[in-house]
């Protein structure tokens, strides 16, 4: 949905993980989410410093 909405206005999704949440099941969910997002054209993965620059 966010990708579709970005056709009109830029959108940003922030994924963050706290060290107390870092266990294998959570990592798998993050991996799947990133793979899914990368399947769309023109999706930019950036660090915060990249956005500032």
QUIFEN-V113566 format. One line per field, one symbol per residue. ss: DSSP state (H for helix, E for strand, C for the rest). phi: phi as a letter, one per 30 degrees, with the letter a starting at -180 (. if undefined). A space follows every 10 residues. Layout:
BEGIN
ss = ???
phi = ???
END
This chain:
BEGIN
ss = CHHHHCCCCC CCCCCCCCHH HCCHHHHHHH HHHHHHHHCC CCCCCCCHHH HHC
phi = .ddddddcbe bbcccbbded cdbedddddd edddeddddc dicccbdddd ddd
END
